[in-house]
Every structure is written in structure tokens, then in C-alpha cells.
Amino acid sequence: MEDTSTISESFQDFYNSFIDQLPGIGLGVLIIILGTLIGAWVGNFARQRISQRTQDPLMSRFLGKAIRITFFIIAVMLALRAAGLGAIATGILTAAGASAVVLGFAFKDIGENFIAGIILAFNRPFDVNDTVQIGDNFGKVKALEFRYTKLKTFDGKDVYIPNSDVLTTPVTNYTEDGFFRWNFTIGIAYEDNIDGAKKVVMEALRAEPNVIEDEEHENFVIEDELATSTVNLKVYFWVDTKDFRRMALITKGSVVRMVKEALEDHGFYMPADIQEIKLYGAAKDSPIRFEQTAQSPTQNSETK
């Protein structure tokens, strides 16, 4: 009976304590809800204002999310204190401080990527929808998160690159200023006039509306190589890369076709590569045989 009485008293004490703390728990839940709502509102407001001032969606999204998470953490700590669980909040902070070194080693990569993400939010070599190459990864930038940068490759793959790698790896941006220079090689016959061919090629480049030429971006043709059967000319021309890579590739294909047709229309010959085979030694050592078959007497009589 004593055990039953003790259990009943313990349950009654817990119930009474819970009823006493219920207003505080309700207040704590209310604080968390309000903190989450206020954090979401402040985060969205900051994101919109930053986006309007900087025209930088990556930074605005990153900072907006950071503000929401900060408000949520503060609301949780305040809610624990309001619910009479201040000791738990203090314990969480104490444990976090005491285990900071251990967690620092255990989650070193996460910490590095988070700090790198903050740095990239304010100072980075690309913007959203820029075409970049980071290491071996080539595609359009789609998002900057706390731990990674998201690329969309041109064959449809989603690549998530740790921010620490983005910060320490050379980044090639193909669309920062909107210009990219293509080149290709075309061969003409040795007997053709080189200056005349170069003039025809330049006229073909100017006839393509998507080829860019101004004082800063100059298109030109140079003699590149004396090949086996051709004089190779190298053609350099600028294109707009805001729609890289589809439009840039289409423009290059159009230029190659127009240059080839223009050279043909002006009488320039573009011979295939000719391979010269030299045979040394006696004829019996040659893998090629030329045989003349003698006509039979019957065939001779028929031809007479």
C-alpha cells in the first residue's frame, strides 16, 4: 500500500507541477510561433530590400535565410526560459560551449562550408544564372546555400559543390561581361591567295548578326599552319554569352557554315588531307600488287 501511495503522490506532484507550468509552456509555444513568424517576415523583408539595392538574388536569399534561422534560435531560448526551463537553456549553451572544440573537429567541414558561404554571399566571382566552371564542373549557377553552391549542367545534372571548394578552387566565369571568343581552323589549297581568303572570311563574319565586333572585341583571321595539303587559317570571333551555351554554339555553327560557303562561292578550294605513301625495296616486298592478266587464245581470236 505504501508503494501505491508513493506512486500516486509522485504522479499527483508531477500533475500539479505541470498545471503550474502550463501557462509558462503555453507562453513558450507562443514565443516560438511568434519568433518564427517574425523571423520569416523580417527575413523576407530583408531579402527583398537587399535584392532591390544590390540586384543580387544569391546574397539576398542567403541573408534572408540566415535571419530566419537566427530569429528561430533566439525564440527557442526565450521560450525555454518563459516555460521555466531556463536551466535547460543554460545547459544547452554550456554544453555547446564545452563541446565547441569537439564539435569543431567533428563538424569541421560543415563549419568551413558555412563560413565560406558567408564569404561568398558578400564576395564571389559569379551571380545567379552565370555560366561557370568550378574544377571539373561546368554549368549555370542556380543557388547559394549555407553548405554548398548548386550548379545545373547543360545535360541536366544538378551538381552540389561545397562552398569551401568554391572558395579555394579557381572559378572560370563565361558570362560575367557577356562576351566569349570562339575560334576554328579552316584549310585552303596552297595555290590559293591567302589574303583574298582572309578577306572573304572577314566578310562572312560581318554578315552574321550574332557575331560581335567593336573597338574592344576585334575579330581576325591569321595564318596558323602549313599542313600536309592545306594552308590552315585560324578564325577568331566574339559572341554574346548571356545565353551560353546554346546560343553561342548555334552562332559558331552558323559562322563555320557561312565561311565554308563563302570560300566555295569565291572559288577557293579546300582540299582533303592527302597522305603520301612511299614504298622502298623490291617490288616483292610491297604489300600492293599490280597484275596484268594475259588474254587467253580464245579471247584473242574473238577480238580479231
C-alpha positions in Angstrom: 0.0 0.0 0.0 2.9 2.3 0.8 4.3 1.8 -2.7 1.0 2.5 -4.3 0.6 5.6 -2.2 4.1 6.9 -3.1 3.4 6.4 -6.8 0.1 8.2 -6.5 1.7 11.1 -4.6 4.5 11.3 -7.2 2.0 11.4 -10.1 -0.1 14.0 -8.2 3.0 16.2 -7.6 4.0 15.9 -11.3 0.5 16.8 -12.4 0.3 19.8 -10.1 3.7 20.9 -11.3 2.7 20.5 -14.9 -0.5 22.5 -14.3 1.5 25.2 -12.6 4.0 25.4 -15.5 1.2 25.1 -18.2 0.9 28.9 -18.6 4.6 29.2 -19.0 4.7 26.3 -21.5 1.9 28.0 -23.4 3.8 31.2 -23.4 6.9 29.5 -24.6 5.0 27.9 -27.5 3.5 31.3 -28.3 7.0 32.8 -28.3 8.3 30.2 -30.7 5.4 30.7 -33.1 5.8 34.5 -32.9 9.6 34.3 -33.3 9.2 32.0 -36.3 6.6 34.3 -37.9 8.6 37.5 -37.1 11.8 35.8 -38.4 10.1 34.8 -41.6 8.7 38.3 -42.1 12.0 40.1 -41.3 13.9 37.6 -43.5 11.6 38.1 -46.5 11.7 41.9 -46.0 15.5 41.9 -45.8 15.7 39.6 -48.8 13.5 42.0 -50.9 15.3 45.1 -49.8 18.8 43.6 -50.4 17.7 42.3 -53.8 16.4 45.7 -54.8 19.5 47.5 -53.7 22.1 45.1 -54.9 20.3 43.2 -57.8 21.9 40.1 -56.2 19.4 37.3 -55.6 22.1 34.9 -54.3 23.1 37.3 -51.4 19.5 38.3 -50.6 18.4 34.6 -50.4 21.4 33.7 -48.2 21.0 36.6 -45.8 17.2 36.2 -45.6 17.6 32.5 -44.6 20.3 33.4 -42.1 18.0 36.0 -40.4 15.1 33.5 -40.2 17.3 30.9 -38.5 18.7 33.4 -36.1 15.3 34.6 -35.0 14.1 31.0 -34.6 17.1 30.1 -32.3 16.5 33.2 -30.2 12.8 32.4 -29.9 13.6 28.9 -28.7 15.9 30.1 -26.0 13.4 32.7 -24.8 10.6 30.1 -24.9 12.6 27.7 -22.6 13.1 30.5 -20.1 9.5 31.5 -20.2 8.4 27.9 -19.6 10.5 27.7 -16.5 13.1 25.7 -18.3 15.9 28.2 -18.0 18.2 25.6 -16.6 17.8 23.6 -19.8 18.6 26.6 -21.9 21.6 27.4 -19.8 22.6 23.7 -20.1 22.3 23.8 -23.8 24.5 26.9 -24.0 27.0 25.4 -21.5 27.2 22.1 -23.4 27.6 23.9 -26.7 30.5 26.0 -25.3 32.1 23.0 -23.6 31.8 20.8 -26.7 32.7 23.6 -29.1 36.2 22.2 -29.6 35.0 18.6 -30.1 32.2 19.7 -32.4 34.7 21.9 -34.2 36.7 18.8 -35.1 33.7 16.6 -35.7 31.9 19.1 -38.0 35.0 20.9 -39.4 33.8 20.5 -43.0 30.3 21.9 -42.1 31.9 24.9 -40.3 34.3 25.6 -43.2 31.4 25.4 -45.7 29.2 27.7 -43.6 32.0 30.3 -43.2 32.8 30.0 -46.9 29.1 30.5 -47.7 29.1 33.8 -45.7 32.2 35.0 -47.5 30.7 34.0 -50.9 27.5 35.9 -50.0 29.4 39.1 -49.9 32.3 38.5 -52.3 32.1 35.9 -55.1 33.1 35.7 -58.8 29.6 34.8 -60.1 25.9 35.6 -59.9 22.7 33.5 -60.4 22.4 32.0 -63.9 26.0 32.8 -64.7 27.8 30.0 -66.7 30.9 29.0 -64.7 33.4 26.2 -64.5 34.4 25.2 -60.9 37.0 22.5 -61.1 35.7 19.8 -63.5 32.1 21.1 -63.1 30.6 23.2 -65.8 27.1 24.7 -65.8 24.8 27.5 -64.6 24.7 28.8 -61.0 21.3 28.2 -59.5 21.6 28.6 -55.8 24.0 29.5 -52.9 23.1 27.7 -49.7 24.8 27.6 -46.3 26.9 24.5 -47.2 27.0 24.3 -51.0 26.7 26.0 -54.3 24.3 24.4 -56.8 25.1 24.2 -60.5 22.9 23.0 -63.3 24.9 21.4 -66.0 23.9 21.6 -69.7 23.0 17.9 -69.8 20.5 18.3 -66.9 22.6 17.3 -63.9 22.3 19.1 -60.6 25.8 19.4 -59.0 26.2 20.5 -55.4 29.7 21.9 -54.7 30.9 22.5 -51.1 31.3 26.2 -50.5 34.9 25.7 -49.2 35.8 24.1 -52.6 34.2 27.1 -54.4 36.2 29.5 -52.3 39.6 27.7 -52.8 39.2 26.4 -56.4 39.8 28.6 -59.5 36.4 29.7 -60.9 36.0 30.5 -64.6 33.1 32.7 -65.4 32.0 32.6 -69.0 29.2 35.2 -68.7 30.4 37.9 -66.3 30.8 40.5 -69.0 28.7 38.7 -71.6 31.4 38.1 -74.2 33.2 35.0 -75.3 35.7 34.4 -78.2 35.3 31.3 -80.4 37.9 30.0 -82.9 38.1 27.3 -85.5 40.5 26.3 -88.2 39.9 26.1 -92.0 42.3 25.0 -94.7 42.8 26.3 -98.2 44.9 25.0 -101.1 48.5 26.0 -101.4 47.8 27.7 -104.8 45.0 29.9 -103.4 45.6 33.5 -102.5 45.8 33.8 -98.7 45.0 37.5 -98.4 41.9 37.0 -100.6 40.7 34.1 -98.5 41.2 36.1 -95.3 39.1 38.9 -96.8 36.3 36.6 -97.7 36.3 35.1 -94.2 36.1 38.6 -92.6 33.2 39.5 -94.9 31.4 36.3 -93.8 31.9 37.1 -90.1 30.4 40.6 -90.6 27.4 39.1 -92.3 26.5 37.0 -89.2 24.3 39.3 -87.0 25.2 37.4 -83.8 28.9 38.0 -84.2 30.1 40.9 -82.1 32.7 43.4 -83.3 33.7 46.7 -81.7 36.8 48.5 -80.5 37.3 46.2 -77.6 36.3 42.9 -79.3 38.1 42.5 -82.6 37.6 39.6 -84.9 40.5 38.5 -87.1 42.0 35.7 -89.2 45.6 34.6 -89.1 47.8 32.0 -90.9 48.1 29.1 -88.4 49.9 26.2 -90.0 51.4 24.8 -93.2 49.7 21.4 -93.2 50.3 18.4 -95.5 47.9 19.6 -98.2 46.5 22.9 -96.9 47.4 26.3 -95.6 45.4 26.4 -92.3 43.8 29.7 -91.4 42.6 30.3 -87.8 39.4 32.3 -87.4 38.7 34.2 -84.1 35.4 35.9 -83.5 33.3 37.2 -80.5 29.8 36.1 -79.5 27.3 37.1 -76.8 27.3 34.6 -73.9 24.3 35.7 -71.9 22.6 32.6 -73.4 25.7 30.5 -73.1 26.0 27.8 -74.1 23.2 27.1 -76.6 23.2 30.4 -78.5 27.0 30.6 -78.5 27.2 27.1 -80.1 24.5 27.9 -82.7 26.4 31.1 -83.6 29.6 29.2 -84.0 27.9 26.6 -86.2 26.4 29.3 -88.4 29.8 31.1 -88.8 31.5 27.8 -89.8 28.9 27.1 -92.4 28.9 30.7 -93.8 32.7 30.8 -94.0 32.8 27.5 -95.8 30.1 28.5 -98.3 31.7 32.0 -98.9 35.1 30.5 -99.7 33.5 28.0 -102.1 31.5 30.8 -103.8 34.7 32.8 -104.4 36.5 29.8 -106.0 38.7 28.8 -103.1 39.5 25.1 -102.9 39.5 23.3 -99.5 41.3 20.0 -100.2 41.0 17.0 -98.0 44.1 15.9 -96.2 46.4 14.0 -98.6 48.6 11.2 -97.3 51.6 10.3 -99.4 52.8 6.7 -99.3 56.4 5.8 -100.3 57.4 2.2 -101.0 61.0 1.2 -100.6 62.8 -2.0 -101.5 62.0 -4.6 -104.1 58.5 -5.0 -105.6 58.1 -8.4 -104.0 58.3 -6.7 -100.6 55.4 -4.4 -101.4 52.0 -5.2 -99.9 50.4 -3.9 -103.0 50.4 -5.8 -106.3 49.5 -4.6 -109.8 49.0 -7.6 -112.0 48.2 -7.7 -115.8 46.3 -10.8 -116.8 47.3 -12.2 -120.2 44.4 -12.7 -122.6 43.6 -16.3 -123.5 43.8 -17.5 -127.1 40.0 -17.7 -127.2 39.7 -14.1 -126.2 42.4 -13.1 -128.8 40.5 -14.9 -131.6 37.2 -13.2 -130.6 38.7 -9.8 -130.8 40.1 -10.3 -134.3 
